[in-house]
Amino acid sequence: MNLKQSKILIISDIHGNAEGLKAVLKKESDYDFLVFLGDSVLSGPQPKETAEILLHVKPDINIMGNHDEILLDHGLIDKWPEDWRAYNQWAFNQIPSEIIAMTKTYTSSGNYEIGDIEFFLHHGQLDRSIPPALPYADAASFEALDPENESDLILFGHNHIQFTHKLGDKTYINPGSVGQPRCGRTHACYAVFENGNYIPRQVSYDQRPWISAIEDIEELKQFPDFLSWLKEGFISGYGIGKREPWIKYHSEGYF
C-alpha cells in the first residue's frame, strides 16, 4: 500500500448510537486506517450494539474519552442526578466484558503517526477552568489542547461540533459527533483524510431504531420527563437541549 495515498477515517463521540456508527462505516467502507477520538458506548440507548461493532472493526487508534473513563470507573457518576445514574447503570449492565478490556487499552492524548502524516490526538475535554474549544473560543482554549506539541495537525472531539480552527501554523480539527449532534442536525458527523487532504463529512440514517431503543429502557420509565427530554434531543439534533450556543451554530450552518 502507498501510505501517502491511504484513506484515514476519523470518528469521535459515538455515545452508544449504533445506527450512526453503522451508517458511517457503510459509507466509508474502503478506509485503510480508523482513528477513534473517544466516548464509545456511554451514554446512549444502544451500548451493546455499539460495543459489538467496535469489537469487530477494532480501530487502529483509540483515544480515551471522559465517558470511556466512566465505563472503567462507575464511581465517577456517584454525584450525578438520579435519572442520569439510572440511565448509565442500565448501560453498564448491557456492555460485554470484551469492550471493558478493549477500553482499558485506550491511549492518552499525544503525537501519533499514520502513514506519513503526524497528528496530535486529544479527546477534547479540558479542565473546567478553561472554556471549551468551540469555534469562537480564545486561543488559550486551543493551546490548552496540545501544550508544547509541535505537530501542525491537532484532532479532537468532545464538543460535538464539526469545525476547523486555524491558529498560527496549526490546524485544529473537530470531526463532530457520530452519535449525538448538538447543532440541530440529525446526521452522523465524521471526517476523512484522503491523499493527505482533510474532508469533513456527514451521513444521514434511519432514526427509528435509535428512538425505539430508548423507549424500551424500563429503568427510564420512572423518569418520564427525562425520557422525553432525551428523545427530543435525539429527534431534533440538539443532543443536550436546544439552547445557545448550539442554536447560533445551527443558524450558521455548523454540523
C-alpha positions in Angstrom: 0.0 0.0 0.0 1.2 3.5 -0.8 0.6 5.0 2.7 0.7 8.5 1.3 -2.4 7.6 -0.8 -4.2 5.9 2.1 -7.7 6.8 3.4 -7.9 7.6 7.1 -11.3 7.6 8.7 -11.7 9.8 11.8 -14.6 9.3 14.2 -15.5 10.6 17.6 -18.3 10.7 20.2 -20.4 7.7 19.2 -22.2 7.7 22.6 -24.0 4.4 22.2 -25.5 5.2 18.8 -25.0 2.0 16.8 -27.2 3.3 13.9 -25.0 6.4 13.3 -21.8 4.3 13.6 -23.1 1.7 11.1 -24.0 4.5 8.6 -20.5 5.9 8.7 -18.8 2.6 8.3 -21.1 1.6 5.5 -20.4 4.9 3.6 -16.7 4.8 4.2 -16.1 1.0 4.0 -12.9 1.5 1.9 -10.9 3.1 4.7 -7.3 2.0 5.4 -7.0 3.3 8.9 -9.6 4.0 11.6 -8.9 6.6 14.3 -11.4 7.0 17.2 -11.2 10.1 19.4 -13.2 8.7 22.3 -16.6 8.3 24.0 -17.8 5.0 22.7 -20.8 3.3 24.4 -22.0 5.8 27.0 -24.4 7.4 27.3 -26.7 6.1 24.6 -29.5 3.6 24.2 -27.5 1.1 22.1 -24.4 0.4 24.2 -24.3 -3.3 23.5 -24.8 -3.0 19.8 -22.2 -0.2 19.6 -19.7 -2.3 21.6 -20.2 -5.3 19.2 -19.4 -3.1 16.2 -16.3 -1.6 17.8 -15.1 -5.1 18.7 -15.5 -6.1 15.1 -13.8 -3.2 13.4 -11.0 -2.7 16.1 -9.9 0.9 15.4 -6.2 1.3 14.8 -6.0 4.1 17.4 -8.4 4.7 20.3 -8.2 7.8 22.4 -9.6 7.7 26.0 -12.7 9.9 26.3 -14.4 11.1 29.6 -17.3 8.7 29.1 -14.8 5.8 28.5 -13.3 6.7 31.8 -16.8 6.3 33.4 -17.1 2.9 31.9 -13.9 1.9 33.7 -14.8 3.7 37.0 -18.5 3.7 37.7 -17.9 5.8 40.8 -17.4 8.9 38.6 -21.2 9.2 38.3 -22.0 8.9 42.1 -23.0 12.6 42.3 -24.9 12.7 39.1 -28.7 13.2 39.1 -30.7 10.1 39.8 -32.1 9.9 36.2 -28.7 10.0 34.6 -27.4 7.5 37.1 -30.2 5.1 36.2 -29.5 5.6 32.5 -25.9 4.7 32.9 -26.4 1.9 35.4 -28.7 0.3 32.8 -26.0 0.7 30.2 -23.3 -0.8 32.4 -25.3 -4.0 32.5 -25.6 -4.2 28.7 -21.9 -3.9 27.9 -19.9 -7.1 27.2 -16.7 -7.7 29.2 -14.7 -7.6 26.0 -15.4 -3.9 25.5 -14.2 -3.2 29.0 -11.0 -5.0 28.2 -10.7 -3.1 25.0 -11.4 0.3 26.7 -8.6 -0.4 29.1 -6.2 -0.2 26.1 -7.4 3.2 25.0 -4.5 5.7 25.0 -3.9 9.2 26.2 -3.6 12.4 24.1 -0.3 12.7 22.3 1.5 12.5 18.9 0.7 9.7 16.6 1.9 9.0 13.1 -0.4 7.3 10.5 1.3 6.7 7.2 3.5 9.7 6.7 1.1 12.1 8.5 1.8 13.2 12.0 -1.2 14.1 14.2 -1.7 15.3 17.8 -4.8 13.4 19.0 -6.8 14.5 22.0 -10.3 13.7 23.2 -11.0 17.4 23.7 -12.0 17.6 27.3 -10.3 20.5 29.1 -10.0 21.4 32.8 -13.3 23.1 33.9 -11.4 26.3 34.5 -10.7 26.6 30.7 -13.5 27.4 28.3 -14.2 24.6 25.8 -12.5 24.7 22.4 -15.5 25.8 20.3 -15.5 27.9 17.1 -15.2 31.3 18.7 -13.1 30.3 21.7 -10.0 32.3 22.6 -6.6 31.0 21.5 -5.9 29.8 25.1 -8.6 27.1 24.8 -7.0 25.6 21.7 -3.5 26.0 23.1 -4.6 24.0 26.1 -5.3 21.0 23.9 -1.7 20.5 22.9 0.8 22.3 25.1 4.3 22.0 23.8 3.2 20.0 20.8 4.9 20.8 17.5 2.6 18.9 15.2 0.7 21.1 12.8 -2.5 18.9 12.8 -4.5 18.6 16.0 -7.6 16.3 16.0 -10.0 16.4 18.9 -13.6 15.6 19.7 -15.8 16.0 22.9 -17.6 19.2 21.9 -19.8 17.5 19.2 -19.5 20.2 16.6 -17.7 19.8 13.2 -15.3 22.6 12.5 -11.7 23.6 11.7 -9.8 26.4 13.5 -6.5 27.9 12.4 -4.1 29.3 14.9 -0.7 30.3 13.6 0.8 27.4 11.7 -1.5 24.9 13.5 -4.8 23.5 12.3 -7.3 22.3 15.0 -9.9 19.9 13.6 -13.0 18.5 15.3 -14.7 15.9 13.1 -18.0 16.3 15.0 -20.0 13.6 16.7 -21.1 10.3 15.1 -23.8 9.7 17.6 -25.1 12.8 19.3 -25.0 16.0 17.3 -25.7 19.3 19.1 -26.3 21.8 16.3 -29.8 20.9 15.3 -28.8 18.2 12.7 -29.6 14.5 12.7 -26.5 13.5 10.6 -23.7 11.4 11.9 -20.6 13.6 11.5 -17.0 12.4 10.9 -14.0 13.1 8.7 -11.5 11.5 6.4 -8.0 12.2 5.2 -7.7 11.2 1.6 -4.3 11.6 -0.2 -3.3 13.7 2.8 -6.3 16.1 2.4 -8.8 16.7 5.1 -12.5 16.3 4.2 -15.4 16.8 6.8 -18.4 14.6 6.1 -21.9 13.8 7.3 -24.3 10.9 6.6 -28.0 10.6 7.3 -29.5 7.4 8.7 -32.8 6.0 10.0 -33.5 7.4 13.4 -36.3 4.9 14.3 -34.2 2.1 15.8 -32.4 4.7 17.9 -35.6 6.1 19.3 -37.2 2.7 19.8 -34.2 1.6 21.8 -34.5 4.4 24.3 -38.3 3.9 24.6 -37.6 0.2 25.6 -35.4 1.1 28.6 -37.5 0.0 31.5 -35.3 1.8 34.0 -36.1 5.2 32.5 -39.9 4.8 32.6 -39.9 6.1 36.2 -38.4 9.3 34.8 -40.9 10.4 32.1 -39.7 14.0 31.9 -36.0 12.9 31.5 -37.0 10.3 28.9 -39.0 12.8 26.9 -36.0 15.3 27.1 -33.6 12.6 25.8 -35.9 11.7 22.9 -36.5 15.3 21.9 -32.7 15.8 21.8 -32.2 12.9 19.5 -35.1 13.8 17.2 -34.2 17.5 17.0 -30.5 17.0 16.7 -29.9 19.1 19.9 -28.3 16.4 22.0 -28.0 18.4 25.1 -31.0 20.6 24.6 -32.0 23.4 22.2 -30.0 26.3 23.6 -27.1 28.6 22.9 -24.5 28.5 21.5 -25.9 25.5 19.6 -28.8 27.4 18.1 -26.4 30.0 16.8 -24.2 27.3 15.4 -27.2 25.7 13.6 -28.1 29.0 12.0 -24.5 29.4 10.8 -24.5 26.0 9.1 -22.4 24.0 11.5 -22.9 20.3 11.9 
